[in-house]
C-alpha cells in the first residue's frame, strides 16, 4: 500500500498545478495544495521551512513527497484510532490536557523564577549552611590536594625538574618548575588548591591506587613507563567518611540554597495568586453534606 501511495504522490506532486483546490482556501494564502485527506489539505506554504535546504528541484520534490506521505499516514492512522479506541480516547484526551496544563504552568513558573530569583549566594550563607549540615557532607571516597605532571623522558634536565617538583620553596624554584611544566609537560597541575577524587587522579596517572594514597599526606610518587615520567605530590588528604572540606562542597551548597529559594519563591507565588483570586471573588471551596450522600 505504501508503494502505491508513494507512486501516487510522485505523480500528484509533479502535476500539483492541476490539483483541485478546496473551497474557502486560496493559493495566495498558503500556496498550492500538495496532499489531501478527506476535506483537509496540506499546502506547500505549510512546509516551506523544510524546503530551505533543498539544492535543486529534484531534492525539493523528494522532500515534498516524504512530508506529504508522512502527513497522509498520520491522518489515516489518527482517524482510524479515533474510530476504534472508543472510551479509551477520553483517557488519552485527559492525559493530553493534564500534560498541556503542567507544561504551561511549568513555563510560567520558570519565567517567573528567571525574573524574580535572587541568585546571589554569599559566602557567609554557604558557611552557615555547611556548619549546620556538616554531617550531610561526609566523603564517600578519599580526596586529595596534589601536584602532578607527566614529562617525556627526553625532557632536558629532568633530574632537576623532579627534584624541584617535590621540594621547591623559593619563588625562583617554583618558577623553574612551572616554566618546565608549561614547556615540556604533557599535562600538569602545580600549586593548585583544588580537591581531586581518586578516580580523577587515576585517569591522569594510571599507576595510582587507593592503597598508595590512603595513608596520611604528604606523599611523593615517581612512576615511569617506556615514554614518560609521572610525578605526583599529594599535599593534603581527606579520608572516606570524614567531613568534606568546605571548598569541595561549596558549589553543591550553593545549588541547594538556590533550589530552596526557588521553592520558596514558587510557594509565595501560588499563595499570592490564591489570595488575589479570593479577594476578587473568583474562587471558593464548596463543601456540602450532599457530597457524602451521593
C-alpha positions as a Markdown table, in Angstrom:
| # | Residue | x | y | z |
|---|---|---|---|---|
| 1 | Unk | 0.0 | 0.0 | 0.0 |
| 2 | Unk | 2.9 | 2.4 | 0.9 |
| 3 | Unk | 4.4 | 1.7 | -2.5 |
| 4 | Unk | 1.2 | 2.6 | -4.2 |
| 5 | Unk | 0.8 | 5.7 | -2.1 |
| 6 | Unk | 4.3 | 6.8 | -2.9 |
| 7 | Unk | 3.8 | 6.3 | -6.6 |
| 8 | Unk | 0.5 | 8.3 | -6.5 |
| 9 | Unk | 2.2 | 11.0 | -4.5 |
| 10 | Unk | 5.0 | 11.4 | -7.0 |
| 11 | Unk | 2.6 | 11.7 | -9.9 |
| 12 | Unk | 0.3 | 14.1 | -7.9 |
| 13 | Unk | 3.1 | 16.4 | -6.8 |
| 14 | Unk | 4.7 | 16.6 | -10.2 |
| 15 | Unk | 1.3 | 17.7 | -11.6 |
| 16 | Unk | 0.3 | 19.7 | -8.5 |
| 17 | Unk | -0.6 | 22.7 | -10.6 |
| 18 | Unk | -3.7 | 20.8 | -11.6 |
| 19 | Unk | -4.6 | 19.8 | -8.0 |
| 20 | Unk | -8.2 | 20.6 | -7.1 |
| 21 | Unk | -8.4 | 23.4 | -4.7 |
| 22 | Unk | -10.8 | 23.2 | -1.7 |
| 23 | Unk | -13.4 | 25.8 | -1.0 |
| 24 | Unk | -12.6 | 28.7 | 1.3 |
| 25 | Unk | -8.8 | 28.4 | 0.6 |
| 26 | Unk | -6.8 | 30.4 | -1.9 |
| 27 | Unk | -3.4 | 29.6 | -3.3 |
| 28 | Unk | -2.2 | 33.1 | -2.5 |
| 29 | Unk | -2.6 | 32.4 | 1.3 |
| 30 | Unk | -0.8 | 29.1 | 1.7 |
| 31 | Unk | 0.4 | 28.2 | -1.8 |
| 32 | Unk | -0.7 | 25.2 | -3.8 |
| 33 | Unk | -2.0 | 22.0 | -2.1 |
| 34 | Unk | 0.3 | 19.0 | -2.1 |
| 35 | Unk | -1.8 | 16.4 | -0.3 |
| 36 | Unk | -5.4 | 15.9 | 0.7 |
| 37 | Unk | -7.2 | 13.7 | 3.3 |
| 38 | Unk | -10.9 | 14.0 | 3.1 |
| 39 | Unk | -11.6 | 17.7 | 3.3 |
| 40 | Unk | -8.2 | 18.6 | 4.8 |
| 41 | Unk | -5.3 | 19.8 | 2.7 |
| 42 | Unk | -1.6 | 20.2 | 3.2 |
| 43 | Unk | -0.2 | 23.2 | 1.4 |
| 44 | Unk | 3.2 | 24.0 | 0.0 |
| 45 | Unk | 3.4 | 27.0 | 2.2 |
| 46 | Unk | 2.9 | 24.8 | 5.3 |
| 47 | Unk | 6.3 | 23.1 | 4.7 |
| 48 | Unk | 8.3 | 26.0 | 3.3 |
| 49 | Unk | 10.9 | 25.9 | 6.1 |
| 50 | Unk | 11.6 | 22.2 | 5.3 |
| 51 | Unk | 12.5 | 23.2 | 1.7 |
| 52 | Unk | 15.1 | 25.8 | 2.5 |
| 53 | Unk | 17.9 | 23.2 | 2.4 |
| 54 | Unk | 17.0 | 21.7 | -1.0 |
| 55 | Unk | 19.7 | 22.2 | -3.6 |
| 56 | Unk | 17.6 | 21.6 | -6.7 |
| 57 | Unk | 14.2 | 20.7 | -8.0 |
| 58 | Unk | 14.7 | 17.0 | -7.5 |
| 59 | Unk | 15.6 | 17.5 | -3.9 |
| 60 | Unk | 12.6 | 19.7 | -3.3 |
| 61 | Unk | 10.3 | 17.0 | -4.9 |
| 62 | Unk | 11.8 | 14.3 | -2.7 |
| 63 | Unk | 11.3 | 16.4 | 0.5 |
| 64 | Unk | 7.7 | 17.3 | -0.5 |
| 65 | Unk | 7.0 | 13.7 | -1.3 |
| 66 | Unk | 8.4 | 12.5 | 2.0 |
| 67 | Unk | 6.5 | 15.1 | 4.1 |
| 68 | Unk | 3.2 | 14.5 | 2.2 |
| 69 | Unk | 3.4 | 10.7 | 2.7 |
| 70 | Unk | 4.1 | 11.2 | 6.4 |
| 71 | Unk | 1.2 | 13.7 | 6.7 |
| 72 | Unk | -1.2 | 11.3 | 5.0 |
| 73 | Unk | -0.1 | 8.3 | 7.0 |
| 74 | Unk | -0.7 | 10.2 | 10.3 |
| 75 | Unk | -4.1 | 11.5 | 9.1 |
| 76 | Unk | -5.2 | 7.9 | 8.2 |
| 77 | Unk | -3.9 | 6.5 | 11.5 |
| 78 | Unk | -5.3 | 9.1 | 13.8 |
| 79 | Unk | -8.7 | 8.8 | 12.1 |
| 80 | Unk | -8.7 | 5.0 | 12.4 |
| 81 | Unk | -7.6 | 5.3 | 16.0 |
| 82 | Unk | -10.3 | 7.8 | 16.9 |
| 83 | Unk | -12.9 | 5.4 | 15.3 |
| 84 | Unk | -11.7 | 2.3 | 17.1 |
| 85 | Unk | -10.4 | 3.3 | 20.5 |
| 86 | Unk | -13.8 | 4.4 | 21.9 |
| 87 | Unk | -13.8 | 5.2 | 25.6 |
| 88 | Unk | -10.0 | 5.0 | 25.6 |
| 89 | Unk | -9.9 | 8.3 | 23.7 |
| 90 | Unk | -11.3 | 10.1 | 26.8 |
| 91 | Unk | -8.4 | 8.8 | 28.9 |
| 92 | Unk | -5.9 | 9.9 | 26.3 |
| 93 | Unk | -7.5 | 13.3 | 25.9 |
| 94 | Unk | -7.4 | 13.7 | 29.7 |
| 95 | Unk | -3.7 | 12.8 | 29.8 |
| 96 | Unk | -3.1 | 15.3 | 27.0 |
| 97 | Unk | -4.9 | 18.0 | 28.8 |
| 98 | Unk | -3.1 | 17.3 | 32.0 |
| 99 | Unk | 0.2 | 17.4 | 30.2 |
| 100 | Unk | -0.7 | 20.7 | 28.5 |
| 101 | Unk | -1.7 | 22.2 | 31.8 |
| 102 | Unk | 1.5 | 21.1 | 33.5 |
| 103 | Unk | 3.6 | 22.3 | 30.6 |
| 104 | Unk | 2.0 | 25.8 | 30.6 |
| 105 | Unk | 2.3 | 26.1 | 34.4 |
| 106 | Unk | 6.0 | 25.0 | 34.3 |
| 107 | Unk | 6.8 | 27.5 | 31.5 |
| 108 | Unk | 5.1 | 30.3 | 33.5 |
| 109 | Unk | 6.9 | 29.3 | 36.8 |
| 110 | Unk | 10.3 | 29.2 | 35.0 |
| 111 | Unk | 9.7 | 32.7 | 33.5 |
| 112 | Unk | 8.7 | 34.0 | 36.9 |
| 113 | Unk | 11.8 | 32.5 | 38.5 |
| 114 | Unk | 14.1 | 34.0 | 35.9 |
| 115 | Unk | 12.6 | 37.4 | 36.5 |
| 116 | Unk | 12.5 | 37.4 | 40.3 |
| 117 | Unk | 15.0 | 34.9 | 41.7 |
| 118 | Unk | 18.0 | 36.5 | 43.6 |
| 119 | Unk | 20.9 | 34.3 | 42.5 |
| 120 | Unk | 23.5 | 36.0 | 44.7 |
| 121 | Unk | 24.5 | 33.5 | 47.4 |
| 122 | Unk | 27.0 | 35.0 | 49.8 |
| 123 | Unk | 30.0 | 33.1 | 51.3 |
| 124 | Unk | 28.6 | 33.6 | 54.8 |
| 125 | Unk | 25.3 | 31.8 | 53.7 |
| 126 | Unk | 27.4 | 28.9 | 52.4 |
| 127 | Unk | 29.5 | 28.6 | 55.5 |
| 128 | Unk | 26.4 | 28.8 | 57.8 |
| 129 | Unk | 24.7 | 26.0 | 55.8 |
| 130 | Unk | 27.9 | 23.9 | 55.9 |
| 131 | Unk | 28.3 | 24.3 | 59.6 |
| 132 | Unk | 24.7 | 23.4 | 60.3 |
| 133 | Unk | 24.7 | 20.3 | 58.0 |
| 134 | Unk | 28.3 | 19.1 | 58.2 |
| 135 | Unk | 27.2 | 15.5 | 58.8 |
| 136 | Unk | 25.4 | 15.5 | 55.5 |
| 137 | Unk | 28.7 | 16.1 | 53.7 |
| 138 | Unk | 30.7 | 13.0 | 54.7 |
| 139 | Unk | 33.1 | 11.9 | 51.9 |
| 140 | Unk | 32.3 | 8.7 | 50.0 |
| 141 | Unk | 35.9 | 8.3 | 48.9 |
| 142 | Unk | 39.4 | 9.7 | 49.6 |
| 143 | Unk | 40.1 | 13.1 | 48.1 |
| 144 | Unk | 43.5 | 14.9 | 47.8 |
| 145 | Unk | 45.1 | 18.2 | 47.0 |
| 146 | Unk | 48.1 | 17.4 | 44.8 |
| 147 | Unk | 50.6 | 18.5 | 42.2 |
| 148 | Unk | 51.0 | 16.2 | 39.2 |
| 149 | Unk | 52.9 | 16.3 | 35.9 |
| 150 | Unk | 53.7 | 13.9 | 33.0 |
| 151 | Unk | 57.0 | 14.6 | 31.3 |
| 152 | Unk | 58.6 | 12.9 | 28.3 |
| 153 | Unk | 61.7 | 11.1 | 29.3 |
| 154 | Unk | 63.6 | 13.2 | 26.7 |
| 155 | Unk | 62.8 | 16.4 | 28.7 |
| 156 | Unk | 66.0 | 18.4 | 29.3 |
| 157 | Unk | 67.3 | 18.5 | 32.9 |
| 158 | Unk | 64.5 | 16.1 | 34.0 |
| 159 | Unk | 66.5 | 15.2 | 37.2 |
| 160 | Unk | 66.5 | 18.8 | 38.3 |
| 161 | Unk | 62.8 | 19.1 | 37.4 |
| 162 | Unk | 62.0 | 16.0 | 39.6 |
| 163 | Unk | 63.9 | 17.5 | 42.5 |
| 164 | Unk | 62.3 | 20.9 | 42.5 |
| 165 | Unk | 58.8 | 19.5 | 41.7 |
| 166 | Unk | 58.7 | 17.9 | 45.2 |
| 167 | Unk | 60.8 | 20.4 | 47.1 |
| 168 | Unk | 60.6 | 23.9 | 45.5 |
| 169 | Unk | 60.3 | 26.6 | 48.2 |
| 170 | Unk | 61.6 | 29.8 | 46.8 |
| 171 | Unk | 59.8 | 31.8 | 44.1 |
| 172 | Unk | 62.7 | 31.1 | 41.7 |
| 173 | Unk | 62.5 | 27.3 | 42.2 |
| 174 | Unk | 58.7 | 27.4 | 41.8 |
| 175 | Unk | 59.0 | 29.5 | 38.7 |
| 176 | Unk | 61.5 | 26.9 | 37.2 |
| 177 | Unk | 59.1 | 24.1 | 37.8 |
| 178 | Unk | 56.2 | 26.0 | 36.3 |
| 179 | Unk | 58.3 | 27.0 | 33.3 |
| 180 | Unk | 59.4 | 23.5 | 32.7 |
| 181 | Unk | 55.9 | 22.1 | 33.1 |
| 182 | Unk | 54.5 | 24.7 | 30.7 |
| 183 | Unk | 57.2 | 24.0 | 28.1 |
| 184 | Unk | 57.5 | 20.2 | 28.3 |
| 185 | Unk | 54.8 | 18.5 | 30.3 |
| 186 | Unk | 52.1 | 16.6 | 28.6 |
| 187 | Unk | 49.6 | 17.6 | 31.4 |
| 188 | Unk | 50.2 | 19.2 | 34.8 |
| 189 | Unk | 48.7 | 20.9 | 37.8 |
| 190 | Unk | 51.1 | 22.7 | 40.1 |
| 191 | Unk | 50.3 | 24.8 | 43.1 |
| 192 | Unk | 46.6 | 24.2 | 42.7 |
| 193 | Unk | 44.4 | 24.0 | 45.9 |
| 194 | Unk | 41.6 | 22.1 | 44.2 |
| 195 | Unk | 40.5 | 18.8 | 45.6 |
| 196 | Unk | 40.6 | 15.7 | 43.4 |
| 197 | Unk | 38.9 | 12.3 | 43.9 |
| 198 | Unk | 40.9 | 9.1 | 43.3 |
| 199 | Unk | 39.1 | 8.3 | 40.0 |
| 200 | Unk | 40.1 | 11.7 | 38.7 |
| 201 | Unk | 43.8 | 11.1 | 39.6 |
| 202 | Unk | 43.7 | 7.6 | 38.1 |
| 203 | Unk | 42.5 | 9.0 | 34.8 |
| 204 | Unk | 45.7 | 11.1 | 34.7 |
| 205 | Unk | 48.2 | 8.8 | 36.3 |
| 206 | Unk | 47.0 | 5.2 | 35.9 |
| 207 | Unk | 49.7 | 3.8 | 38.3 |
| 208 | Unk | 47.9 | 5.3 | 41.3 |
| 209 | Unk | 45.8 | 3.1 | 43.6 |
| 210 | Unk | 43.7 | 3.5 | 46.7 |
| 211 | Unk | 46.4 | 1.9 | 48.8 |
| 212 | Unk | 49.0 | 4.3 | 47.7 |
| 213 | Unk | 47.2 | 7.4 | 48.7 |
| 214 | Unk | 45.2 | 6.1 | 51.7 |
| 215 | Unk | 47.8 | 6.9 | 54.2 |
| 216 | Unk | 48.4 | 10.3 | 55.7 |
| 217 | Unk | 49.8 | 13.0 | 53.5 |
| 218 | Unk | 52.2 | 14.3 | 52.2 |
| 219 | Unk | 53.3 | 11.7 | 49.7 |
| 220 | Unk | 55.6 | 11.8 | 46.7 |
| 221 | Unk | 55.5 | 9.3 | 43.8 |
| 222 | Unk | 57.5 | 8.9 | 40.7 |
| 223 | Unk | 56.3 | 6.4 | 38.1 |
| 224 | Unk | 57.8 | 5.5 | 34.7 |
| 225 | Unk | 56.9 | 3.7 | 31.5 |
| 226 | Unk | 58.7 | 3.5 | 28.2 |
| 227 | Unk | 58.0 | 7.0 | 27.2 |
| 228 | Unk | 57.0 | 9.2 | 30.2 |
| 229 | Unk | 57.9 | 10.1 | 33.8 |
| 230 | Unk | 54.8 | 10.6 | 36.0 |
| 231 | Unk | 55.3 | 12.9 | 39.1 |
| 232 | Unk | 52.6 | 13.0 | 41.8 |
| 233 | Unk | 52.9 | 15.0 | 45.0 |
| 234 | Unk | 50.0 | 14.6 | 47.4 |
| 235 | Unk | 50.0 | 17.6 | 49.7 |
| 236 | Unk | 46.7 | 17.1 | 51.6 |
| 237 | Unk | 44.3 | 14.2 | 52.0 |
| 238 | Unk | 40.8 | 13.8 | 53.4 |
| 239 | Unk | 39.8 | 10.2 | 54.0 |
| 240 | Unk | 36.5 | 8.5 | 53.3 |
| 241 | Unk | 33.7 | 9.1 | 55.8 |
| 242 | Unk | 35.3 | 12.3 | 57.1 |
| 243 | Unk | 33.6 | 15.7 | 56.6 |
| 244 | Unk | 34.2 | 17.1 | 53.2 |
| 245 | Unk | 36.2 | 20.4 | 53.0 |
| 246 | Unk | 34.1 | 23.4 | 52.5 |
| 247 | Unk | 35.6 | 24.4 | 49.2 |
| 248 | Unk | 34.9 | 20.8 | 47.9 |
| 249 | Unk | 31.2 | 21.1 | 48.5 |
| 250 | Unk | 30.6 | 24.9 | 48.2 |
| 251 | Unk | 29.2 | 24.7 | 44.7 |
| 252 | Unk | 26.8 | 21.9 | 45.8 |
| 253 | Unk | 25.7 | 24.0 | 48.8 |
| 254 | Unk | 25.2 | 27.0 | 46.5 |
| 255 | Unk | 22.9 | 24.9 | 44.2 |
| 256 | Unk | 21.0 | 23.6 | 47.3 |
| 257 | Unk | 20.4 | 27.2 | 48.6 |
| 258 | Unk | 19.3 | 28.3 | 45.1 |
| 259 | Unk | 16.8 | 25.4 | 44.8 |
| 260 | Unk | 15.4 | 26.3 | 48.3 |
| 261 | Unk | 14.9 | 29.9 | 47.1 |
| 262 | Unk | 13.2 | 28.7 | 44.0 |
| 263 | Unk | 10.8 | 26.6 | 46.0 |
| 264 | Unk | 10.1 | 29.4 | 48.4 |
| 265 | Unk | 9.5 | 31.8 | 45.5 |
| 266 | Unk | 7.1 | 29.5 | 43.8 |
| 267 | Unk | 5.2 | 28.8 | 47.1 |
| 268 | Unk | 4.9 | 32.6 | 47.6 |
| 269 | Unk | 3.7 | 33.0 | 44.0 |
| 270 | Unk | 1.0 | 30.3 | 44.5 |
| 271 | Unk | -0.1 | 31.8 | 47.8 |
| 272 | Unk | -0.3 | 35.4 | 46.4 |
| 273 | Unk | -2.3 | 34.3 | 43.4 |
| 274 | Unk | -4.8 | 32.4 | 45.5 |
| 275 | Unk | -5.2 | 35.4 | 47.8 |
| 276 | Unk | -5.8 | 37.7 | 44.9 |
| 277 | Unk | -8.3 | 35.3 | 43.3 |
| 278 | Unk | -10.1 | 35.0 | 46.7 |
| 279 | Unk | -10.2 | 38.8 | 47.1 |
| 280 | Unk | -11.7 | 39.2 | 43.7 |
| 281 | Unk | -14.3 | 36.6 | 44.5 |
| 282 | Unk | -13.0 | 34.4 | 41.6 |
| 283 | Unk | -12.7 | 31.2 | 43.7 |
| 284 | Unk | -14.4 | 29.4 | 46.5 |
| 285 | Unk | -14.4 | 25.9 | 48.0 |
| 286 | Unk | -17.9 | 24.5 | 48.2 |
| 287 | Unk | -18.4 | 21.6 | 50.6 |
| 288 | Unk | -21.9 | 20.3 | 51.4 |
| 289 | Unk | -23.3 | 17.2 | 53.2 |
| 290 | Unk | -24.8 | 16.1 | 50.0 |
| 291 | Unk | -21.4 | 15.1 | 48.7 |
| 292 | Unk | -21.3 | 12.2 | 51.2 |
| 293 | Unk | -24.8 | 11.1 | 50.4 |
| 294 | Unk | -24.2 | 10.8 | 46.6 |
